[in-house]
């Protein structure tokens, strides 16, 4: 493919030599590429007009993924050789092979916080890549656990960044994180192993049926198991139990209390939202 070429919906078995930026999937169906993909020695931008599956090896260059939709995906099913910085500017990059990111040295999350690029884990690859997540300013970290469990054991250091977790499965955050732009739970379970695991901004629970699990005791006085309290603008886990959140809530500026039945009331100027 030459500069600014387009690949419509089809199954392509040939080796694909990419010599410019490419738009994939212009129709209504997913594109399947079973041959190898050669990025010809430089950075290539792949724009997802629809989803695509690469089952061959992607090599010889660096990759930037963009899309206007967060649900369009590029699935990497091969053992890849592309290297350097992986730039997730949009869409969902699904890791369907344990060596999908073998040569990648850094992952940039520089899409916006609404539909920016997402790293998609699978049963074939649920590895912890947090050690190579960029700590540059304004990173919008987005991870979809895809029904599997994983851990981000390295502190996410983008001080003005955001964090979002989607997909079924549990994502464990065992350390303090530095992002201050807010955290969102849009699916599955978050297991919190540090009272600053969610950074220093607002925490948004954005989906029904999600769960928040506290793995460490709260440094202040203990309440009933299953609580999630918030003080000084940050959510803090209480010891014991899992918090089930059936409705969207924004948690900021006040304590969160747990009562059966759900509802909301104000107490001396501080909102108290209680969850069923």
HELIX and SHEET records of a PDB file:
HELIX    1   1 UNK A  130  UNK A  132  5                                   3    
SHEET    1   A 4 UNK A   5  UNK A   7  0                                        
SHEET    2   A 4 UNK A  22  UNK A  24  1                                        
SHEET    3   A 4 UNK A  37  UNK A  48  1                                        
SHEET    4   A 4 UNK A  16  UNK A  17  1                                        
SHEET    1   B 6 UNK A   5  UNK A   7  0                                        
SHEET    2   B 6 UNK A  22  UNK A  24  1                                        
SHEET    3   B 6 UNK A  37  UNK A  48  1                                        
SHEET    4   B 6 UNK A  58  UNK A  66  1                                        
SHEET    5   B 6 UNK A  83  UNK A  88  1                                        
SHEET    6   B 6 UNK A 103  UNK A 108  1                                        
SHEET    1   C11 UNK A  11  UNK A  12  0                                        
SHEET    2   C11 UNK A  31  UNK A  33  1                                        
SHEET    3   C11 UNK A  52  UNK A  54  1                                        
SHEET    4   C11 UNK A  73  UNK A  76  1                                        
SHEET    5   C11 UNK A  92  UNK A  95  1                                        
SHEET    6   C11 UNK A 118  UNK A 120  1                                        
SHEET    7   C11 UNK A 140  UNK A 144  1                                        
SHEET    8   C11 UNK A 162  UNK A 166  1                                        
SHEET    9   C11 UNK A 183  UNK A 185  1                                        
SHEET   10   C11 UNK A 203  UNK A 205  1                                        
SHEET   11   C11 UNK A 249  UNK A 251 -1                                        
SHEET    1   D 5 UNK A 150  UNK A 151  0                                        
SHEET    2   D 5 UNK A 170  UNK A 173  1                                        
SHEET    3   D 5 UNK A 189  UNK A 192  1                                        
SHEET    4   D 5 UNK A 210  UNK A 214  1                                        
SHEET    5   D 5 UNK A 242  UNK A 245 -1                                        
SHEET    1   E 2 UNK A 228  UNK A 231  0                                        
SHEET    2   E 2 UNK A 234  UNK A 237 -1                                        
SHEET    1   F 2 UNK A 263  UNK A 267  0                                        
SHEET    2   F 2 UNK A 270  UNK A 274 -1                                        
END                                                                             
